Amino acid sequence: MWAIALSTLLFALMHPTLAQLPSAIIFSALFGFAFYKTKSIGLTIVLHFVANTSSLLIKYWLLS
């Protein structure tokens, strides 16, 4: 659990804007827990890809 907390903090620091901070913390904790349960870095990469893609699509829909 300490590793998940530390990686969540480091991940949040890589996304320093206030708009990104809440989702970065939540998603990072979920990604860390997913890795802890599955031991699959591939799954966390796919989850990160899906999170980023869905964010882009939502922004696109809101701005169009």
N, C-alpha and C positions, 0 to 999 in steps of 0.2 A: 504493500500500500504506500510505503514511503517513496518507492520508485515512481508510482503513478502520480503522486502529489508533486514530486520534483519535476517530472517530465511535463506535467500540466503547467507548472509555473514557467518553465523554459519555453514551452510552446506559446503561452500567452505573451511572453516577452517578445516573441518573434512577430506578433500581431499587435503592435502598440497603440493603434487608434482606439478611441473609446467606443466607436461603433462596432469594432471587431472583438473587443475584449470579452464580453459576456459569452458570445458563441464560441470563441476560441477556448475559453475555460471549460465550457460544457462539452464541446466536441473532443477536446484533448483528454478529458477524464474518461469519456466513453471509448475513445480509441485505446487508451491505456488499459481499461478494463477488458476490452475485446482482445487485446494482445495477451493479457494475463490469463484469460480463459482459454484461448485457442493456440497460443504460442505461434501465431501466424502473422508475420510482418506484411505478407501479401494482403491479408484482410484489412489491415489498418491503412494500407496504401489505397485500396479500393474505396474504403469508407471516406478517406480524405478527398479522393477524386470526386465521389458522389456529392459530398458536402460542398466542395468548391463549384461543381457544375450546377447544382441546384441553386446555389446562391447567385451565380451568373444568370441563370434562366429567370429567376424571380426578379432580379434587377432589370433584365431586358423587358419582361412583361410590364413592370411598373413604369418604365420610362417610355414605352411605346404607346 
